[in-house]
């Protein structure tokens, strides 16, 4: 009673097929002979019984019905005849008797075929048997059984049902971050308005170094471009996503940099993550500074090449690594080598020694890739980045990528180099080929920002002066605040709290050592690399530090300055310890810089007074207990 009408029909057909096969076997086993078999193989007929010959012939006949793929229609016709005869047998056995008697003639032909091609005949018979068995024993998919519940009971069950959480709940005792979150409702030149607050906050949380995003002229250009192009570009660059706004931006970038051609991407992170795997392949080697950001690491992972890390800005270690790999006699002739660094390191705020890197690259014939996202529009007389800062032609670097979300106040990124470098990415850069292109109005705003700082070089110099001034003011604090970035003209300043641990030194070589043999958590960059016994203590300690940093951010916002706390993915193996990140912009005045320094000092003092000394001492007690064991 629980089966549907279609299910009953399929079950009847299956039973009919089995009965037909059983009847055929019974008729053939009751004395029918196979004359062809006796004629062609008399010795075998004398040794075997008629029943065995008939059964073998029947199996061969059934196997002969399973035709190859090119004869599928004929196979379906034979199968239909079988089902028709089966249904006739169920309704009128006498009418199908003649068909059953005629089957030995088919068995004679099947037996002859089996003698000529025994392997093929046996294979067909086995396949046919498997099909029949699978078809018969498969449970019907549309079985509908009565639930026995009334409509009211079903409504009660639906109301009481609770879905499983999308993310598993954290185990008891695990730290759950409670970050200080601010939603910006309006951005102005150097200040922002956030939800829940009526006063303006100095914007030190955005990487808009040249104050492009809040500039009224930028908004006017964006509105004019929206009136012409609307919002989206409706496809990747290779299809319908290229407009004259994209071509104009790439031409303007090439004109400022001094190269013949550039290529733009619609996402800043995808720019370097697409450029690296476009050139570095599985058999190649990449020499990677162990302080690079996560996007660079992702590009190396996607390239599937061999990654050799060297200590941060340690040229002796880089030369040792390059000499060891390039001097190997086992290396294939087609292997290529790349040195990948950042101009200004996002996780550190310091600058790479580009002249020394290029000297090593030329000596060993190694290509160079530089992520200049934080240096473009900041360093150099014309704001062209790290190369211009050192007096080097930007085209001396083989591949340079940069973000347009910083000094250009837009989104996306761009890459430049030789013509071959740019043209190759148009067919091999995953972010260029498969992603929708940059909205045209954002291309227009980026081009306006580009022409702005190239026409007025004092904007970039003012930004560098502000970075130097704020850094010196922060270093004059009473010792509770530590400036951890070293390059004085960097627009990104990382600061940490003096009572926090310095165990996160971001040294990949020490990480690997610690994972293999060390029991000292001070030598580990992230708690996930710690030995299993010390992970709970390190996890709690990291949570305490994050609470302190969030408290500093909240206290600074209460005093009129918006800063951000650095956050890193768990998968970022080279991430340093969390810190407070202060972004400097060109529009800040000396009074603003002094206010920022005073507010940060007060916020750190307030966080120090509110800290829990017992929580900060917990890791030390855990380390002592582990050493005693």
N, C-alpha and C positions, 0 to 999 in steps of 0.2 A: 504493500500500500504506500510505501515511502518513495517509490521510484516514479519518475516522470514517464510520459508516453514515449518520448524519444529513447530513454534508457531501456524501456521494455522492448522496443523494436530492435535495438542493437543486440540485446541479450538473446532474442529469438533468432536473429540471423546467425549468431555465433553457435548456438545449439544446433541449428539446421546444418551448418557447415560440418560440424563434428559428426552428426548422424549420417551425412552423405558420405564422408570418408569412411566411416565405420561400415556402412552398407556395401560400399565398393569393395572394401577388403574382404568382407564376408562372402560376397558373390564370387570373387576371384579365388578365394581359398576353398570353395566347394566344388572343385573338380574341373575348373576351366584350365585349358592348356595354352601354351605359348608355342605354336609350331615353329615360328622363326627361330626361337632359341634352341629348339631341338635340332633344327636343321644345321644351324651355323656352329653349334657347339655340342655335338653328340656325347662326347666324353663327359662334359660338365652336366648334361641332362641326366646321364645315367647315374652320376654320383650324387645329384641333388634331388630333392623332392619337388613335385609340381608346385606345392604351396610356397616354397622358398623362391622358386623362379618367378611365380606370379607376384609375390610381394616386392621382389627386387624390381621387376618391370614396372609395377605401380609407382614406386618411389621415383624411378627414372622418368616416368611419364609426368608425374607431378613436378619434378625438377625442370622438365623441358618447357613447362608453362611459364616459368620465370624468365622472361626475355631480357635481353640487354636494354640499355637506356634508349637506343635508337629505335627499338621496336615496342615502345611503351604502350602505344595505342592498341596494338594487337594483343598485348598482355592484358590490358584492361578489358578488351572484348571477351577474351577467354575466361577471365574472372567473372564477368557478367553472366556468361553462359553457365558457369558453375553455380552461381547463386540462383539463377533461374531454374536450373534443374533441381537444385536443392529444395526450393519452395514447391516445385511440382511433386517431388518425392513425398514431401510432408502432406500434401493434399490428396494426391492420387498415386499410390505406389505402383499400380499396374502400368500407368502410362510411362513411367521412367524405366521399366524393366528392360526394354529394348536398348536403351542407352547404356545401361549397366552391362548387358551382355556384349555390347560392341566394344567395351573397353579393352578386352584382350588384344584386339587388333592394334590399338594404340600401344599397348604394352610391348607388342612384338617390335614395333618401330623404336620404341624407347630402349628396349634391350639391345638392339643393334647399335643405337647411338652410344649406349653405355659401354659397349665393347670397344667402340672406336675411340671415345674420349671419356674414360672412366672418371678422371679427376674432375672434369667440368660437370659431368652428370651428378656426381656426389655433392659437389659444391652447390649446385642449383637445388638439389633436394634438401640440403641442410638449411639453405636460406629460406626456402619455402616453408619448412617446418618452423623455423624461428618466427617468421611473419605470422603464421597461423597461431602459434602459442602466445605471442605477444598480443595479438589482436583479441584472443579469447580471454586471457587472464588479466587484461588491463581493467582496472576499476573504472566504472563510468564516472566522468567528470561532473556530470550535471545531476548527481543524486541530490534530491531535495528531501530532507527529512523534517517532519513537523517538530517545532520547538516545544510545543505544549504550553507556551506562555501567552498570557493575555496582553492586550495592548497596554494596559496600565502597568503590568509587570515589566514589560519591555521599556517603558518610559522611566520607571524607577531605576532599572539597571543602567540606562544611558546617563541618567542624572548623577548616579553614584560613581561612574567610571572616571578614573584619573589617568591621564596619559603618562607614559614614562618620560623623565626629563631628557632633553636633547643632549645635555652634558652630564655625565655621572657626578653624583654628589661627592665632594671631597671627603676623604676619610677623617675620622675624628682626630683632632690635634694638628691638622694641616692648616697652614696659613692661607687665608683668603684675602687678596688685596682689596683695599677700600680706597681707591685713588681719589684725589681732589679733582673734581670735574667741573669745567666751566664751559658754558655754551655761549659762543659769541653771537650776538644779534646784530651788531653793526661794527664795521671796521673803518676807522678813519686814518689819517695820515700816519700818526705815531701812537694813537690810542685806540682802545676798543671799548665797546659797551657789552657787558655780559648779562645774561638773564639773572634776575634776582638782585641786581645792584643798579643803583641810579647814577653812580659816579663813574667817570672815565678812569680806565686803568692804562698805565704806560705799557705798551705792547713789547715785551721782551720774550714772548713765547713763539713768535712767528719768524720764519726764515726770510721774510720779505725785507732784505737788507737795505734796499734803496727806496723803500716806502712807495712801491708802485701800485699795490693793490688798492690802497685807500685814496689814491690821488684822483681828484675830480677829472683831470684830463684823461686818465686811463678809463674811467667810467664812460666818458663821452665817446671815446674811440670804440669801446665795446658796444655801446648802444648803436652807433652808426653801422658797425659791422653786423649786428643782429638784424638791423633793418634790411640789409642786403642779402645775407647768407642764411638767415634764421639761426637755429641752434646747432643741430647736428650736421655731420658731413655724410652720413648715409652709407658708410662702407669703408673698407681698408683703402690704402693709398693706391694699390694696384688695380682697383675696380672703379668705384664711383666716388672715392673719398678724397681725391685731389682737386683742389680749387686753386684759383690764382692767389688766394691768401697764403696757402702753404708754399707755393713757389716763391712768392715775394719774401716770406720770412726766411726761407733757405738762402735766397740770394743776398738778403741783408746780413745774415750771419756770416756768409762766405766773404762778404765785402769787409766786415769788421775784423775778422780773423786774418784775412789775407790769403785764403785758399780759393780754389776754383769751385768747390762744391761742398755742400753739407747735406745731412739727412736728419729729419726730425721724427721723433716718436711721440705717441700720444700719452705715454706714462713715463715718469721720471725713473721709477724703479726698474721698469722693463727695458730701459735704454741700455744700461750696462749689462743687465742680465740677458739681453739679446745680442749685444755686440761681441761679447766674449765667445759664446758658443758659435757665432757665425764664422770665426776664424780658427779657434782652438778646437781640435778634434780629439778622438780617443787616443791616438798614438802620440800626441803632443805633450809638452811639459810646460806648466805654469809655475813661476816663482812668485809666491804670494806673501805680501807683508801680513804679519799676524795681527794687525790692528785694523784691517779693512772692514767696511760695513757689510751688512747682511746681503745687500743686493749684489755686491761683487762676489761674495761667496756663492750665491745662487747661480750666477753666471758660470763660475768654475764648475759647479756641480752639474749643471745642464750640459756643459761641454764634454763631460765624461773623460777629461784628460787627467794626466797625473799631476797632482798638486804638491809642490815642494814649498813649505813655509820657511821663511827666514824671520829672525827677530826684528822687531819694529825699528825701522830706520837704522839698522845695524849693517853698514856697507861691507864690513869684513865677513859677516855671516852670509850676506847675499853673494859675495864673490866666491866664498867657499862652496855654496850650494850650486852656483852656476858652473863653476869649474868641475865639480863632481859629476854633474849631469852631461855637460857638453863634451867633457873629455872621455866619456865612456865609449869603448870600442864596440860595444854591443848595440849601440843606438842605430836604428835604421837611417839611411841617408835622407829619407823624406820627413823625418821628425822635425818639428818646429818648436821654438822656445819663446816664451813670453814672460816679461816681468810686469806684474800688475800691482799698481800702487794708487793712492789717492793724493791729490794735490794738497788739500787740507783735510785731515782725517776727521770724519764726522764723530767718531767715538772718542777722539782724543783732543781735537782742536789744535794740533800741531801740524807742521808742514813737512813734506817729504824733501830729502836732499836730491832734487832732480838732476843737477849737473853730475853728481857722482853716479847716479843710476844710469844716465845716458852714456857716461864713459865706460862703465862695465858692459852695457849693452853693445856698444860699438866694438869693444875689444873681443867679445865672444860671439858677435853676430846674433844678438838676441833682439827680438822685437819688444816694444814697450807699449803698454796700455795704461792710461792715466784717467782716473775719474776726477774731474775738475769741477764738480758740482758746487762746492763751497768757495772756490777761488775765482770762478768766472764772474766778472762784474765787480770784483773786490780787489784783487791783486793786479799789479802792473800799472803802468802809466795810463794806458787806455782801457784798463779793466779786462784785458784778454786772458788773465789767469796766471797760473803758476809759472809757466814758461816765460812769459813776459816779465814776471817779477825777478827772475834770475838772469834776464837779458838773453834768453834763448829764443830762437825762432820757433813759434808754436808748431810748425810742420816738422821740426826735428823729432817730435814724438810721433810714433807710427799711428797710434789710434788714441784720440782724446774724446771722452764723452763728458757731458755736463747736463745739469738739470735746468729747466726753465722755471721751476717752482721757487727759486731763490731770488736772485737779483732781477729776473725778468718779470716776477710777479704773476706768472701764468701757471700752466701745468705742462707736463711732458718733458722731453729732453731732446738733445741733439748730439750728433757725432760728426767729427770731421777728421780729415787726414788727406791722403792722396786720392786721386780720382778712382783708382782701383778699390781703395778701401770703402768709399762711399757707394760705388756702383755694386759691389759685391753684397752689401747689406740690403739692397733693394730686392734681392731675390733670396737671401739667406737669413736676414734678420727676422726672427719669429715675431717680435713685437711690431715690426713694420708690415710684414706680409699678412698676418692673421688678425690684427687688431684694428678696430675702427680708428680712423685718423682723428687728429686733433680738431676740435670744433673751430671753424674759421674765425669766430670772433675772438677766441683766445690767441690765435695766430696774430691777429691785428694788434691786440694789447701787448704781446711779447715784442713785436716789431717796434711799437711805439716806445716801449721801455728801453729797447736796445739803442734806438736813435737818441734817446734822452741822455743816457750816460756816456755815449760816445761823443755827443756834441758838447757836453759839459763835464770835463775830466775832474772838476773839483768835487763832484759828488762822491766818486770812489775814494779820493784822498780824505774827504771829511769822514767817511765811514772808517777808514783805517785809523784816523786820529781818535775817533770815539772809542774804538776797540782798545787802543793803547791807554787812553785815559781811564776807562772803566776798569781795566785790568789792574792798573796801578792803585786805584782807589780800593778795590776789593782786597788787594794784598796788604793794605794798611789796617785791616780789621784786627780785633783783639785776639786772634788766634783760634776762634771757634770755626772759622770758615777757611777752607784750603782751596786755592786755585790750582787745579791739576793740569790744565792745558798750558803749553809752554810757548807757543808762537804768539808774539805780542800783537800782531796785526790780524789775528784770526777773529772773524765776527761771531764765532761760537766759543763761549767760555764755559768750561765745565768746572763746577765747584762741588766739594764734598764737605762733610762735617768732620770736625777734628776728632770727635770721640768714636767715629766709626773705624772699623778694621780696614787695614790696607792689604788684606790677603789677596784681593783680586788684582793681580799685576799683569794679567793678559799676556801670558807667555805660553805659547802653544807647546814648546818643547818641555817646559816644566809640567804642563798639563798631562802630556803623554807619560812622563816619568811618574807623576803622582798616580795615574790610573794603574800603572804596572806594579809599583812597589811601595809608594809612600803611604804612610798613615797620618800625615800631618795635613790638616785641612787648610793651613795657611798657604800651602803651595797649590791650591786649587782655584781655578777661575770661577767656576759655578758650582753650586752645591750638588748638582747632578753628577759631577765627576768624582765626588767624594766616596770613600769606602762606605759600605752599606751601614755600618754601625754608627757613623758620624753624620749621616744624612739628616736625621730628624733635628739634631741640634743646629746644623747649618741652615736648614730650612726655616726654623724658628728665628734664627739670628737675622737671616735675610729679610724676613717679614718685619722684624723690629726696625731695621734700617729703613725699609720702605715707608713704614709709618712715620718715622722721623722726617723723611724727605717730603712726604705729603703734608705734614704739619707745617713745614717751612713754606711750602707753596701757598697753603691757605693763609698763613700769617702774612705773607708778602702781599697777597691779594687784598686782605683787609686794610693794608696800609697804602694801597694804590698802585702796586706794581704786579703785573702778570708775568710769571715765569713758568717754566715747564720742568718736569722731572723726566730724565731719560728712561726709556723703557725698551727692553730688548726681548726678542723672541727666545723661547726656550731652546729652539733649534740653532740659535746663533752660538756656535762653539767658541767664537773669539770675542764674545761680548765682555766688556769690562764691568767693574762694579757700577751699580746705579749711582747717578749723580744728579745735581740740579744743573739744567742747561739754560744759559742766559744768552739770548740773541741780541746783538747790537745792530742798530740801524743808523742811517746817515742823518735822519731828521732830529735825532736827540741832541739837545743842547747841553751845555756844561751843568746847568742847574738840574736837568733831568738825570744826568749821570751821577751827580752827587746824591740826589734823592734815591736812586737805585742802590747805591752803595750803603747808604744809611738804613734803608728799609731791609736790605738783605741781612745786615748785621743785627738789627732788632728782631727780625724773624728767626734767625738762628738762635739768638739768646732765648727767645720765647720757647722754641722747640727744646732747647737744652734744659730749661727749667721744668718743662712738662714731661721729660723722658722718665722712663722707669729704670733706675740703676740695676735692679735685680734682673730685668730682662736682658740688659746688655751684658751682664756677667754670666749668663747661662752658658754660652759657648765655651767660656774659659773653664767652667766647672766640668763640662762634658769632655773637653780635651784632657784635663787632668785625670779624670776617672778612666779614660781610655788608655792613657799612658801607664797608669798603675796596673791595669789589667795586662 
